[in-house]
């Protein structure tokens, strides 16, 4: 072992993943939610973002809160939410 991390590949297309920030859309029943500024591994080829476990947990809590608002469209900032969580 060299201590180097194995390269990450996209499970969708096989492209290489790199750390970045993504705007991630969700559809919840009758609601559209866009969470801006989400830390994610992003595929260099298909641009699909993949969130890590802790980020996913925080996004799920945020989505549940937004679902309770019953708005048709919500655009929120992950960094503002994560700073208060």
C-alpha positions, 0 to 999 in steps of 0.5 A, a space after each residue: 500500500 502506498 497510502 494513495 487513494 484509489 481513483 474513483 469512477 462514476 457508477 453511471 458512466 465509468 468516468 472519473 470523479 472529482 471533488 466539487 460543488 453541485 446544484 442538485 434538483 429533487 422532485 418531491 410529490 408536487 414540489 421541486 427543490 433545488 439545493 445549491 452548493 452541495 459538496 459532491 464528487 462530480 463525474 468529469 464525463 456525465 457531470 452527475 453529482 454523488 454525495 457522501 454519507 454525511 452530506 446525504 443525511 443533511 440533505 435528507 433532513 433539509 428535504 423533509 423540512 422543505 416538504 413540510 412547507 408545501 411550496 411548489 418550488 424551493 431553491 435553497 443554499 446547502 452552505 447556509 443550512 449546513 452552517 446552522 445544522 
